[in-house]
Amino acid sequence: MSVTSESVKEAVNPAKGSSNWRTRTYIMGAILGLLLGLLSAYLFVRASEEDLTDAPKKIRTGDMMKMSLAVAALVRQIAEMGGK
């Protein structure tokens, strides 16, 4: 296995190398997003069923705003990790 200058450049700065790492990152992000969404939905339904009502209570606007801000903060932190 020989080390070429191109392989060293790609190891140091993958953004200038092949786009294979991008594809893996997108797939991993999609899978993690899907799993997190399914887990969230499962926990929401389970909590609603434990409340012993026919349907879940309406989600208040304030609660959705809090959730949106928390998700935005998480996305921002993830984006900042990519810049380091």
N, CA, C and O atoms as a Maestro MAE file, in Angstrom:
{
 s_m_m2io_version
 :::
 2.0.0
}

f_m_ct {
 s_m_title
 :::
 protein
 m_atom[336] {
  # First column is atom index #
  i_m_mmod_type
  r_m_x_coord
  r_m_y_coord
  r_m_z_coord
  i_m_residue_number
  s_m_chain_name
  s_m_pdb_residue_name
  s_m_pdb_atom_name
  i_m_atomic_number
  :::
  1 25 0.846 -1.161 0.000 1 A "MET " " N  " 7
  2 3 0.000 0.000 0.000 1 A "MET " " CA " 6
  3 2 0.898 1.233 0.000 1 A "MET " " C  " 6
  4 15 1.578 1.511 0.988 1 A "MET " " O  " 8
  5 25 0.900 1.951 -1.079 2 A "SER " " N  " 7
  6 3 1.750 3.126 -1.179 2 A "SER " " CA " 6
  7 2 0.945 4.373 -0.843 2 A "SER " " C  " 6
  8 15 -0.263 4.439 -1.074 2 A "SER " " O  " 8
  9 25 1.640 5.351 -0.296 3 A "VAL " " N  " 7
  10 3 1.014 6.605 0.074 3 A "VAL " " CA " 6
  11 2 1.358 7.632 -1.000 3 A "VAL " " C  " 6
  12 15 2.527 7.933 -1.241 3 A "VAL " " O  " 8
  13 25 0.333 8.155 -1.627 4 A "THR " " N  " 7
  14 3 0.538 9.168 -2.651 4 A "THR " " CA " 6
  15 2 0.215 10.535 -2.079 4 A "THR " " C  " 6
  16 15 -0.410 10.651 -1.025 4 A "THR " " O  " 8
  17 25 0.644 11.553 -2.778 5 A "SER " " N  " 7
  18 3 0.358 12.906 -2.292 5 A "SER " " CA " 6
  19 2 -1.136 13.187 -2.306 5 A "SER " " C  " 6
  20 15 -1.621 13.948 -1.469 5 A "SER " " O  " 8
  21 25 -1.886 12.589 -3.243 6 A "GLU " " N  " 7
  22 3 -3.340 12.785 -3.283 6 A "GLU " " CA " 6
  23 2 -4.021 12.157 -2.071 6 A "GLU " " C  " 6
  24 15 -4.944 12.740 -1.502 6 A "GLU " " O  " 8
  25 25 -3.562 10.954 -1.672 7 A "SER " " N  " 7
  26 3 -4.191 10.313 -0.512 7 A "SER " " CA " 6
  27 2 -3.879 11.077 0.767 7 A "SER " " C  " 6
  28 15 -4.704 11.128 1.679 7 A "SER " " O  " 8
  29 25 -2.682 11.675 0.837 8 A "VAL " " N  " 7
  30 3 -2.343 12.480 2.006 8 A "VAL " " CA " 6
  31 2 -3.202 13.741 2.040 8 A "VAL " " C  " 6
  32 15 -3.693 14.122 3.103 8 A "VAL " " O  " 8
  33 25 -3.390 14.390 0.899 9 A "LYS " " N  " 7
  34 3 -4.229 15.583 0.833 9 A "LYS " " CA " 6
  35 2 -5.662 15.265 1.236 9 A "LYS " " C  " 6
  36 15 -6.296 16.037 1.956 9 A "LYS " " O  " 8
  37 25 -6.170 14.128 0.772 10 A "GLU " " N  " 7
  38 3 -7.548 13.748 1.109 10 A "GLU " " CA " 6
  39 2 -7.680 13.439 2.581 10 A "GLU " " C  " 6
  40 15 -8.703 13.758 3.187 10 A "GLU " " O  " 8
  41 25 -6.661 12.819 3.177 11 A "ALA " " N  " 7
  42 3 -6.715 12.499 4.601 11 A "ALA " " CA " 6
  43 2 -6.670 13.768 5.443 11 A "ALA " " C  " 6
  44 15 -7.325 13.845 6.483 11 A "ALA " " O  " 8
  45 25 -5.907 14.757 5.007 12 A "VAL " " N  " 7
  46 3 -5.786 15.996 5.748 12 A "VAL " " CA " 6
  47 2 -7.023 16.864 5.564 12 A "VAL " " C  " 6
  48 15 -7.523 17.445 6.527 12 A "VAL " " O  " 8
  49 25 -7.522 16.957 4.328 13 A "ASN " " N  " 7
  50 3 -8.675 17.795 4.030 13 A "ASN " " CA " 6
  51 2 -9.645 17.020 3.144 13 A "ASN " " C  " 6
  52 15 -9.543 17.084 1.919 13 A "ASN " " O  " 8
  53 25 -10.586 16.286 3.746 14 A "PRO " " N  " 7
  54 3 -11.476 15.462 2.941 14 A "PRO " " CA " 6
  55 2 -12.404 16.262 2.032 14 A "PRO " " C  " 6
  56 15 -12.940 15.710 1.071 14 A "PRO " " O  " 8
  57 25 -12.604 17.532 2.310 15 A "ALA " " N  " 7
  58 3 -13.500 18.338 1.481 15 A "ALA " " CA " 6
  59 2 -12.954 18.504 0.070 15 A "ALA " " C  " 6
  60 15 -13.724 18.697 -0.870 15 A "ALA " " O  " 8
  61 25 -11.652 18.432 -0.089 16 A "LYS " " N  " 7
  62 3 -11.060 18.586 -1.411 16 A "LYS " " CA " 6
  63 2 -10.849 17.239 -2.094 16 A "LYS " " C  " 6
  64 15 -10.415 17.193 -3.245 16 A "LYS " " O  " 8
  65 25 -11.148 16.153 -1.404 17 A "GLY " " N  " 7
  66 3 -10.996 14.824 -1.970 17 A "GLY " " CA " 6
  67 2 -12.278 14.359 -2.627 17 A "GLY " " C  " 6
  68 15 -13.048 15.159 -3.158 17 A "GLY " " O  " 8
  69 25 -12.493 13.084 -2.585 18 A "SER " " N  " 7
  70 3 -13.689 12.515 -3.204 18 A "SER " " CA " 6
  71 2 -14.930 12.889 -2.403 18 A "SER " " C  " 6
  72 15 -14.824 13.339 -1.262 18 A "SER " " O  " 8
  73 25 -16.088 12.706 -2.990 19 A "SER " " N  " 7
  74 3 -17.348 13.051 -2.308 19 A "SER " " CA " 6
  75 2 -17.939 11.850 -1.592 19 A "SER " " C  " 6
  76 15 -19.097 11.896 -1.176 19 A "SER " " O  " 8
  77 25 -17.171 10.771 -1.437 20 A "ASN " " N  " 7
  78 3 -17.669 9.571 -0.775 20 A "ASN " " CA " 6
  79 2 -18.048 9.854 0.678 20 A "ASN " " C  " 6
  80 15 -19.048 9.322 1.160 20 A "ASN " " O  " 8
  81 25 -17.284 10.668 1.378 21 A "TRP " " N  " 7
  82 3 -17.596 10.974 2.768 21 A "TRP " " CA " 6
  83 2 -18.878 11.771 2.882 21 A "TRP " " C  " 6
  84 15 -19.591 11.667 3.880 21 A "TRP " " O  " 8
  85 25 -19.179 12.572 1.862 22 A "ARG " " N  " 7
  86 3 -20.431 13.337 1.883 22 A "ARG " " CA " 6
  87 2 -21.632 12.401 1.809 22 A "ARG " " C  " 6
  88 15 -22.605 12.567 2.545 22 A "ARG " " O  " 8
  89 25 -21.558 11.431 0.928 23 A "THR " " N  " 7
  90 3 -22.653 10.473 0.783 23 A "THR " " CA " 6
  91 2 -22.872 9.713 2.080 23 A "THR " " C  " 6
  92 15 -24.010 9.542 2.518 23 A "THR " " O  " 8
  93 25 -21.785 9.255 2.699 24 A "ARG " " N  " 7
  94 3 -21.904 8.536 3.973 24 A "ARG " " CA " 6
  95 2 -22.515 9.427 5.049 24 A "ARG " " C  " 6
  96 15 -23.332 8.967 5.847 24 A "ARG " " O  " 8
  97 25 -22.123 10.693 5.074 25 A "THR " " N  " 7
  98 3 -22.651 11.627 6.069 25 A "THR " " CA " 6
  99 2 -24.142 11.861 5.857 25 A "THR " " C  " 6
  100 15 -24.908 11.876 6.821 25 A "THR " " O  " 8
  101 25 -24.562 12.045 4.601 26 A "TYR " " N  " 7
  102 3 -25.989 12.235 4.322 26 A "TYR " " CA " 6
  103 2 -26.799 11.005 4.713 26 A "TYR " " C  " 6
  104 15 -27.870 11.133 5.306 26 A "TYR " " O  " 8
  105 25 -26.304 9.829 4.391 27 A "ILE " " N  " 7
  106 3 -27.028 8.592 4.728 27 A "ILE " " CA " 6
  107 2 -27.114 8.425 6.238 27 A "ILE " " C  " 6
  108 15 -28.173 8.090 6.768 27 A "ILE " " O  " 8
  109 25 -26.006 8.655 6.934 28 A "MET " " N  " 7
  110 3 -26.007 8.517 8.383 28 A "MET " " CA " 6
  111 2 -26.957 9.543 9.018 28 A "MET " " C  " 6
  112 15 -27.686 9.213 9.954 28 A "MET " " O  " 8
  113 25 -26.951 10.772 8.519 29 A "GLY " " N  " 7
  114 3 -27.859 11.786 9.041 29 A "GLY " " CA " 6
  115 2 -29.317 11.434 8.809 29 A "GLY " " C  " 6
  116 15 -30.163 11.649 9.677 29 A "GLY " " O  " 8
  117 25 -29.608 10.892 7.634 30 A "ALA " " N  " 7
  118 3 -30.989 10.501 7.321 30 A "ALA " " CA " 6
  119 2 -31.455 9.367 8.229 30 A "ALA " " C  " 6
  120 15 -32.587 9.380 8.713 30 A "ALA " " O  " 8
  121 25 -30.598 8.402 8.455 31 A "ILE " " N  " 7
  122 3 -30.963 7.266 9.308 31 A "ILE " " CA " 6
  123 2 -31.159 7.733 10.753 31 A "ILE " " C  " 6
  124 15 -32.128 7.347 11.406 31 A "ILE " " O  " 8
  125 25 -30.239 8.563 11.251 32 A "LEU " " N  " 7
  126 3 -30.379 9.069 12.618 32 A "LEU " " CA " 6
  127 2 -31.626 9.940 12.766 32 A "LEU " " C  " 6
  128 15 -32.313 9.869 13.785 32 A "LEU " " O  " 8
  129 25 -31.922 10.760 11.758 33 A "GLY " " N  " 7
  130 3 -33.127 11.580 11.798 33 A "GLY " " CA " 6
  131 2 -34.390 10.741 11.808 33 A "GLY " " C  " 6
  132 15 -35.336 11.034 12.539 33 A "GLY " " O  " 8
  133 25 -34.401 9.697 10.993 34 A "LEU " " N  " 7
  134 3 -35.551 8.793 10.950 34 A "LEU " " CA " 6
  135 2 -35.755 8.111 12.294 34 A "LEU " " C  " 6
  136 15 -36.876 8.045 12.800 34 A "LEU " " O  " 8
  137 25 -34.669 7.603 12.872 35 A "LEU " " N  " 7
  138 3 -34.782 6.916 14.156 35 A "LEU " " CA " 6
  139 2 -35.220 7.862 15.271 35 A "LEU " " C  " 6
  140 15 -36.036 7.492 16.115 35 A "LEU " " O  " 8
  141 25 -34.685 9.072 15.277 36 A "LEU " " N  " 7
  142 3 -35.080 10.043 16.290 36 A "LEU " " CA " 6
  143 2 -36.549 10.434 16.128 36 A "LEU " " C  " 6
  144 15 -37.263 10.582 17.120 36 A "LEU " " O  " 8
  145 25 -36.997 10.599 14.900 37 A "GLY " " N  " 7
  146 3 -38.398 10.929 14.645 37 A "GLY " " CA " 6
  147 2 -39.337 9.810 15.071 37 A "GLY " " C  " 6
  148 15 -40.379 10.066 15.675 37 A "GLY " " O  " 8
  149 25 -38.971 8.573 14.760 38 A "LEU " " N  " 7
  150 3 -39.799 7.430 15.170 38 A "LEU " " CA " 6
  151 2 -39.848 7.289 16.686 38 A "LEU " " C  " 6
  152 15 -40.908 7.022 17.253 38 A "LEU " " O  " 8
  153 25 -38.704 7.467 17.343 39 A "LEU " " N  " 7
  154 3 -38.677 7.382 18.805 39 A "LEU " " CA " 6
  155 2 -39.533 8.481 19.427 39 A "LEU " " C  " 6
  156 15 -40.266 8.233 20.385 39 A "LEU " " O  " 8
  157 25 -39.444 9.680 18.891 40 A "SER " " N  " 7
  158 3 -40.245 10.792 19.404 40 A "SER " " CA " 6
  159 2 -41.733 10.525 19.238 40 A "SER " " C  " 6
  160 15 -42.511 10.759 20.163 40 A "SER " " O  " 8
  161 25 -42.133 10.040 18.076 41 A "ALA " " N  " 7
  162 3 -43.544 9.738 17.834 41 A "ALA " " CA " 6
  163 2 -44.028 8.625 18.762 41 A "ALA " " C  " 6
  164 15 -45.133 8.701 19.298 41 A "ALA " " O  " 8
  165 25 -43.210 7.601 18.952 42 A "TYR " " N  " 7
  166 3 -43.573 6.499 19.841 42 A "TYR " " CA " 6
  167 2 -43.787 7.000 21.266 42 A "TYR " " C  " 6
  168 15 -44.773 6.648 21.913 42 A "TYR " " O  " 8
  169 25 -42.849 7.830 21.756 43 A "LEU " " N  " 7
  170 3 -42.970 8.341 23.116 43 A "LEU " " CA " 6
  171 2 -44.176 9.266 23.267 43 A "LEU " " C  " 6
  172 15 -44.828 9.257 24.311 43 A "LEU " " O  " 8
  173 25 -44.483 10.064 22.240 44 A "PHE " " N  " 7
  174 3 -45.650 10.947 22.266 44 A "PHE " " CA " 6
  175 2 -46.933 10.123 22.347 44 A "PHE " " C  " 6
  176 15 -47.815 10.424 23.151 44 A "PHE " " O  " 8
  177 25 -47.039 9.092 21.522 45 A "VAL " " N  " 7
  178 3 -48.239 8.236 21.519 45 A "VAL " " CA " 6
  179 2 -48.370 7.502 22.838 45 A "VAL " " C  " 6
  180 15 -49.466 7.402 23.390 45 A "VAL " " O  " 8
  181 25 -47.258 6.987 23.348 46 A "ARG " " N  " 7
  182 3 -47.300 6.255 24.612 46 A "ARG " " CA " 6
  183 2 -47.736 7.152 25.758 46 A "ARG " " C  " 6
  184 15 -48.527 6.736 26.604 46 A "ARG " " O  " 8
  185 25 -47.228 8.379 25.795 47 A "ALA " " N  " 7
  186 3 -47.628 9.314 26.852 47 A "ALA " " CA " 6
  187 2 -49.105 9.675 26.723 47 A "ALA " " C  " 6
  188 15 -49.796 9.837 27.729 47 A "ALA " " O  " 8
  189 25 -49.592 9.801 25.483 48 A "SER " " N  " 7
  190 3 -51.015 10.110 25.271 48 A "SER " " CA " 6
  191 2 -51.899 8.950 25.697 48 A "SER " " C  " 6
  192 15 -52.972 9.164 26.260 48 A "SER " " O  " 8
  193 25 -51.465 7.734 25.438 49 A "GLU " " N  " 7
  194 3 -52.244 6.566 25.836 49 A "GLU " " CA " 6
  195 2 -52.281 6.389 27.348 49 A "GLU " " C  " 6
  196 15 -53.290 5.942 27.893 49 A "GLU " " O  " 8
  197 25 -51.209 6.729 28.020 50 A "GLU " " N  " 7
  198 3 -51.175 6.626 29.481 50 A "GLU " " CA " 6
  199 2 -52.109 7.631 30.132 50 A "GLU " " C  " 6
  200 15 -52.522 7.447 31.277 50 A "GLU " " O  " 8
  201 25 -52.444 8.694 29.410 51 A "ASP " " N  " 7
  202 3 -53.340 9.723 29.924 51 A "ASP " " CA " 6
  203 2 -54.798 9.251 29.921 51 A "ASP " " C  " 6
  204 15 -55.666 9.919 30.483 51 A "ASP " " O  " 8
  205 25 -55.068 8.110 29.296 52 A "LEU " " N  " 7
  206 3 -56.380 7.476 29.243 52 A "LEU " " CA " 6
  207 2 -57.447 8.340 28.569 52 A "LEU " " C  " 6
  208 15 -58.610 8.321 28.974 52 A "LEU " " O  " 8
  209 25 -57.063 9.081 27.563 53 A "THR " " N  " 7
  210 3 -58.031 9.841 26.782 53 A "THR " " CA " 6
  211 2 -58.087 9.234 25.387 53 A "THR " " C  " 6
  212 15 -57.200 8.483 24.982 53 A "THR " " O  " 8
  213 25 -59.151 9.576 24.658 54 A "ASP " " N  " 7
  214 3 -59.304 9.025 23.321 54 A "ASP " " CA " 6
  215 2 -58.285 9.589 22.339 54 A "ASP " " C  " 6
  216 15 -57.780 8.871 21.476 54 A "ASP " " O  " 8
  217 25 -57.994 10.846 22.471 55 A "ALA " " N  " 7
  218 3 -57.057 11.495 21.549 55 A "ALA " " CA " 6
  219 2 -56.102 12.370 22.355 55 A "ALA " " C  " 6
  220 15 -56.439 12.816 23.452 55 A "ALA " " O  " 8
  221 25 -54.935 12.609 21.821 56 A "PRO " " N  " 7
  222 3 -54.000 13.459 22.555 56 A "PRO " " CA " 6
  223 2 -54.498 14.901 22.619 56 A "PRO " " C  " 6
  224 15 -55.247 15.362 21.758 56 A "PRO " " O  " 8
  225 25 -54.067 15.583 23.647 57 A "LYS " " N  " 7
  226 3 -54.422 16.991 23.773 57 A "LYS " " CA " 6
  227 2 -53.714 17.781 22.682 57 A "LYS " " C  " 6
  228 15 -52.658 17.378 22.194 57 A "LYS " " O  " 8
  229 25 -54.302 18.903 22.307 58 A "LYS " " N  " 7
  230 3 -53.674 19.745 21.300 58 A "LYS " " CA " 6
  231 2 -52.370 20.300 21.839 58 A "LYS " " C  " 6
  232 15 -52.259 20.645 23.015 58 A "LYS " " O  " 8
  233 25 -51.395 20.378 20.964 59 A "ILE " " N  " 7
  234 3 -50.104 20.929 21.357 59 A "ILE " " CA " 6
  235 2 -50.209 22.447 21.313 59 A "ILE " " C  " 6
  236 15 -50.636 23.022 20.312 59 A "ILE " " O  " 8
  237 25 -49.819 23.084 22.395 60 A "ARG " " N  " 7
  238 3 -49.903 24.536 22.470 60 A "ARG " " CA " 6
  239 2 -48.816 25.188 21.631 60 A "ARG " " C  " 6
  240 15 -47.744 24.619 21.424 60 A "ARG " " O  " 8
  241 25 -49.109 26.381 21.156 61 A "THR " " N  " 7
  242 3 -48.170 27.123 20.322 61 A "THR " " CA " 6
  243 2 -46.869 27.389 21.060 61 A "THR " " C  " 6
  244 15 -45.790 27.281 20.479 61 A "THR " " O  " 8
  245 25 -46.964 27.733 22.322 62 A "GLY " " N  " 7
  246 3 -45.771 27.992 23.125 62 A "GLY " " CA " 6
  247 2 -44.864 26.777 23.226 62 A "GLY " " C  " 6
  248 15 -43.640 26.892 23.170 62 A "GLY " " O  " 8
  249 25 -45.487 25.601 23.376 63 A "ASP " " N  " 7
  250 3 -44.703 24.373 23.437 63 A "ASP " " CA " 6
  251 2 -43.996 24.094 22.108 63 A "ASP " " C  " 6
  252 15 -42.852 23.638 22.086 63 A "ASP " " O  " 8
  253 25 -44.691 24.375 21.002 64 A "MET " " N  " 7
  254 3 -44.071 24.173 19.687 64 A "MET " " CA " 6
  255 2 -42.929 25.148 19.459 64 A "MET " " C  " 6
  256 15 -41.928 24.798 18.835 64 A "MET " " O  " 8
  257 25 -43.071 26.371 19.960 65 A "MET " " N  " 7
  258 3 -41.988 27.348 19.831 65 A "MET " " CA " 6
  259 2 -40.763 26.900 20.624 65 A "MET " " C  " 6
  260 15 -39.636 27.011 20.141 65 A "MET " " O  " 8
  261 25 -40.977 26.397 21.829 66 A "LYS " " N  " 7
  262 3 -39.865 25.891 22.634 66 A "LYS " " CA " 6
  263 2 -39.167 24.730 21.921 66 A "LYS " " C  " 6
  264 15 -37.939 24.650 21.890 66 A "LYS " " O  " 8
  265 25 -39.968 23.843 21.358 67 A "MET " " N  " 7
  266 3 -39.414 22.686 20.662 67 A "MET " " CA " 6
  267 2 -38.626 23.129 19.432 67 A "MET " " C  " 6
  268 15 -37.549 22.601 19.157 67 A "MET " " O  " 8
  269 25 -39.162 24.096 18.697 68 A "SER " " N  " 7
  270 3 -38.487 24.592 17.498 68 A "SER " " CA " 6
  271 2 -37.151 25.239 17.836 68 A "SER " " C  " 6
  272 15 -36.164 25.044 17.127 68 A "SER " " O  " 8
  273 25 -37.122 26.007 18.916 69 A "LEU " " N  " 7
  274 3 -35.871 26.637 19.336 69 A "LEU " " CA " 6
  275 2 -34.842 25.600 19.778 69 A "LEU " " C  " 6
  276 15 -33.651 25.747 19.506 69 A "LEU " " O  " 8
  277 25 -35.299 24.564 20.454 70 A "ALA " " N  " 7
  278 3 -34.381 23.511 20.883 70 A "ALA " " CA " 6
  279 2 -33.798 22.766 19.676 70 A "ALA " " C  " 6
  280 15 -32.607 22.456 19.649 70 A "ALA " " O  " 8
  281 25 -34.639 22.482 18.685 71 A "VAL " " N  " 7
  282 3 -34.165 21.797 17.473 71 A "VAL " " CA " 6
  283 2 -33.196 22.702 16.706 71 A "VAL " " C  " 6
  284 15 -32.173 22.231 16.209 71 A "VAL " " O  " 8
  285 25 -33.511 23.988 16.608 72 A "ALA " " N  " 7
  286 3 -32.616 24.924 15.913 72 A "ALA " " CA " 6
  287 2 -31.264 25.007 16.608 72 A "ALA " " C  " 6
  288 15 -30.231 25.076 15.942 72 A "ALA " " O  " 8
  289 25 -31.258 25.000 17.938 73 A "ALA " " N  " 7
  290 3 -29.997 25.038 18.674 73 A "ALA " " CA " 6
  291 2 -29.182 23.774 18.431 73 A "ALA " " C  " 6
  292 15 -27.961 23.836 18.288 73 A "ALA " " O  " 8
  293 25 -29.853 22.637 18.386 74 A "LEU " " N  " 7
  294 3 -29.157 21.371 18.121 74 A "LEU " " CA " 6
  295 2 -28.552 21.352 16.719 74 A "LEU " " C  " 6
  296 15 -27.406 20.940 16.538 74 A "LEU " " O  " 8
  297 25 -29.319 21.794 15.736 75 A "VAL " " N  " 7
  298 3 -28.818 21.840 14.356 75 A "VAL " " CA " 6
  299 2 -27.629 22.788 14.257 75 A "VAL " " C  " 6
  300 15 -26.658 22.498 13.558 75 A "VAL " " O  " 8
  301 25 -27.701 23.907 14.948 76 A "ARG " " N  " 7
  302 3 -26.596 24.875 14.934 76 A "ARG " " CA " 6
  303 2 -25.334 24.261 15.533 76 A "ARG " " C  " 6
  304 15 -24.244 24.452 14.995 76 A "ARG " " O  " 8
  305 25 -25.467 23.528 16.638 77 A "GLN " " N  " 7
  306 3 -24.312 22.885 17.254 77 A "GLN " " CA " 6
  307 2 -23.699 21.846 16.330 77 A "GLN " " C  " 6
  308 15 -22.476 21.729 16.250 77 A "GLN " " O  " 8
  309 25 -24.531 21.096 15.636 78 A "ILE " " N  " 7
  310 3 -24.031 20.089 14.705 78 A "ILE " " CA " 6
  311 2 -23.288 20.768 13.559 78 A "ILE " " C  " 6
  312 15 -22.225 20.305 13.145 78 A "ILE " " O  " 8
  313 25 -23.843 21.862 13.046 79 A "ALA " " N  " 7
  314 3 -23.190 22.588 11.958 79 A "ALA " " CA " 6
  315 2 -21.844 23.152 12.401 79 A "ALA " " C  " 6
  316 15 -20.886 23.144 11.628 79 A "ALA " " O  " 8
  317 25 -21.765 23.636 13.622 80 A "GLU " " N  " 7
  318 3 -20.501 24.169 14.125 80 A "GLU " " CA " 6
  319 2 -19.446 23.076 14.279 80 A "GLU " " C  " 6
  320 15 -18.256 23.347 14.120 80 A "GLU " " O  " 8
  321 25 -19.862 21.847 14.585 81 A "MET " " N  " 7
  322 3 -18.905 20.741 14.681 81 A "MET " " CA " 6
  323 2 -18.249 20.501 13.330 81 A "MET " " C  " 6
  324 15 -17.072 20.143 13.277 81 A "MET " " O  " 8
  325 25 -18.976 20.688 12.245 82 A "GLY " " N  " 7
  326 3 -18.416 20.458 10.923 82 A "GLY " " CA " 6
  327 2 -17.390 21.505 10.519 82 A "GLY " " C  " 6
  328 15 -16.554 21.253 9.652 82 A "GLY " " O  " 8
  329 25 -17.447 22.677 11.140 83 A "GLY " " N  " 7
  330 3 -16.518 23.740 10.799 83 A "GLY " " CA " 6
  331 2 -15.191 23.647 11.534 83 A "GLY " " C  " 6
  332 15 -14.239 24.347 11.190 83 A "GLY " " O  " 8
  333 25 -15.122 22.793 12.538 84 A "LYS " " N  " 7
  334 3 -13.882 22.690 13.325 84 A "LYS " " CA " 6
  335 2 -12.903 21.738 12.703 84 A "LYS " " C  " 6
  336 15 -11.813 21.537 13.239 84 A "LYS " " O  " 8
  :::
 }
 m_bond[335] {
  # First column is bond index #
  i_m_from
  i_m_to
  i_m_order
  :::
  1 1 2 1
  2 2 3 1
  3 3 4 2
  4 3 5 1
  5 5 6 1
  6 6 7 1
  7 7 8 2
  8 7 9 1
  9 9 10 1
  10 10 11 1
  11 11 12 2
  12 11 13 1
  13 13 14 1
  14 14 15 1
  15 15 16 2
  16 15 17 1
  17 17 18 1
  18 18 19 1
  19 19 20 2
  20 19 21 1
  21 21 22 1
  22 22 23 1
  23 23 24 2
  24 23 25 1
  25 25 26 1
  26 26 27 1
  27 27 28 2
  28 27 29 1
  29 29 30 1
  30 30 31 1
  31 31 32 2
  32 31 33 1
  33 33 34 1
  34 34 35 1
  35 35 36 2
  36 35 37 1
  37 37 38 1
  38 38 39 1
  39 39 40 2
  40 39 41 1
  41 41 42 1
  42 42 43 1
  43 43 44 2
  44 43 45 1
  45 45 46 1
  46 46 47 1
  47 47 48 2
  48 47 49 1
  49 49 50 1
  50 50 51 1
  51 51 52 2
  52 51 53 1
  53 53 54 1
  54 54 55 1
  55 55 56 2
  56 55 57 1
  57 57 58 1
  58 58 59 1
  59 59 60 2
  60 59 61 1
  61 61 62 1
  62 62 63 1
  63 63 64 2
  64 63 65 1
  65 65 66 1
  66 66 67 1
  67 67 68 2
  68 67 69 1
  69 69 70 1
  70 70 71 1
  71 71 72 2
  72 71 73 1
  73 73 74 1
  74 74 75 1
  75 75 76 2
  76 75 77 1
  77 77 78 1
  78 78 79 1
  79 79 80 2
  80 79 81 1
  81 81 82 1
  82 82 83 1
  83 83 84 2
  84 83 85 1
  85 85 86 1
  86 86 87 1
  87 87 88 2
  88 87 89 1
  89 89 90 1
  90 90 91 1
  91 91 92 2
  92 91 93 1
  93 93 94 1
  94 94 95 1
  95 95 96 2
  96 95 97 1
  97 97 98 1
  98 98 99 1
  99 99 100 2
  100 99 101 1
  101 101 102 1
  102 102 103 1
  103 103 104 2
  104 103 105 1
  105 105 106 1
  106 106 107 1
  107 107 108 2
  108 107 109 1
  109 109 110 1
  110 110 111 1
  111 111 112 2
  112 111 113 1
  113 113 114 1
  114 114 115 1
  115 115 116 2
  116 115 117 1
  117 117 118 1
  118 118 119 1
  119 119 120 2
  120 119 121 1
  121 121 122 1
  122 122 123 1
  123 123 124 2
  124 123 125 1
  125 125 126 1
  126 126 127 1
  127 127 128 2
  128 127 129 1
  129 129 130 1
  130 130 131 1
  131 131 132 2
  132 131 133 1
  133 133 134 1
  134 134 135 1
  135 135 136 2
  136 135 137 1
  137 137 138 1
  138 138 139 1
  139 139 140 2
  140 139 141 1
  141 141 142 1
  142 142 143 1
  143 143 144 2
  144 143 145 1
  145 145 146 1
  146 146 147 1
  147 147 148 2
  148 147 149 1
  149 149 150 1
  150 150 151 1
  151 151 152 2
  152 151 153 1
  153 153 154 1
  154 154 155 1
  155 155 156 2
  156 155 157 1
  157 157 158 1
  158 158 159 1
  159 159 160 2
  160 159 161 1
  161 161 162 1
  162 162 163 1
  163 163 164 2
  164 163 165 1
  165 165 166 1
  166 166 167 1
  167 167 168 2
  168 167 169 1
  169 169 170 1
  170 170 171 1
  171 171 172 2
  172 171 173 1
  173 173 174 1
  174 174 175 1
  175 175 176 2
  176 175 177 1
  177 177 178 1
  178 178 179 1
  179 179 180 2
  180 179 181 1
  181 181 182 1
  182 182 183 1
  183 183 184 2
  184 183 185 1
  185 185 186 1
  186 186 187 1
  187 187 188 2
  188 187 189 1
  189 189 190 1
  190 190 191 1
  191 191 192 2
  192 191 193 1
  193 193 194 1
  194 194 195 1
  195 195 196 2
  196 195 197 1
  197 197 198 1
  198 198 199 1
  199 199 200 2
  200 199 201 1
  201 201 202 1
  202 202 203 1
  203 203 204 2
  204 203 205 1
  205 205 206 1
  206 206 207 1
  207 207 208 2
  208 207 209 1
  209 209 210 1
  210 210 211 1
  211 211 212 2
  212 211 213 1
  213 213 214 1
  214 214 215 1
  215 215 216 2
  216 215 217 1
  217 217 218 1
  218 218 219 1
  219 219 220 2
  220 219 221 1
  221 221 222 1
  222 222 223 1
  223 223 224 2
  224 223 225 1
  225 225 226 1
  226 226 227 1
  227 227 228 2
  228 227 229 1
  229 229 230 1
  230 230 231 1
  231 231 232 2
  232 231 233 1
  233 233 234 1
  234 234 235 1
  235 235 236 2
  236 235 237 1
  237 237 238 1
  238 238 239 1
  239 239 240 2
  240 239 241 1
  241 241 242 1
  242 242 243 1
  243 243 244 2
  244 243 245 1
  245 245 246 1
  246 246 247 1
  247 247 248 2
  248 247 249 1
  249 249 250 1
  250 250 251 1
  251 251 252 2
  252 251 253 1
  253 253 254 1
  254 254 255 1
  255 255 256 2
  256 255 257 1
  257 257 258 1
  258 258 259 1
  259 259 260 2
  260 259 261 1
  261 261 262 1
  262 262 263 1
  263 263 264 2
  264 263 265 1
  265 265 266 1
  266 266 267 1
  267 267 268 2
  268 267 269 1
  269 269 270 1
  270 270 271 1
  271 271 272 2
  272 271 273 1
  273 273 274 1
  274 274 275 1
  275 275 276 2
  276 275 277 1
  277 277 278 1
  278 278 279 1
  279 279 280 2
  280 279 281 1
  281 281 282 1
  282 282 283 1
  283 283 284 2
  284 283 285 1
  285 285 286 1
  286 286 287 1
  287 287 288 2
  288 287 289 1
  289 289 290 1
  290 290 291 1
  291 291 292 2
  292 291 293 1
  293 293 294 1
  294 294 295 1
  295 295 296 2
  296 295 297 1
  297 297 298 1
  298 298 299 1
  299 299 300 2
  300 299 301 1
  301 301 302 1
  302 302 303 1
  303 303 304 2
  304 303 305 1
  305 305 306 1
  306 306 307 1
  307 307 308 2
  308 307 309 1
  309 309 310 1
  310 310 311 1
  311 311 312 2
  312 311 313 1
  313 313 314 1
  314 314 315 1
  315 315 316 2
  316 315 317 1
  317 317 318 1
  318 318 319 1
  319 319 320 2
  320 319 321 1
  321 321 322 1
  322 322 323 1
  323 323 324 2
  324 323 325 1
  325 325 326 1
  326 326 327 1
  327 327 328 2
  328 327 329 1
  329 329 330 1
  330 330 331 1
  331 331 332 2
  332 331 333 1
  333 333 334 1
  334 334 335 1
  335 335 336 2
  :::
 }
}
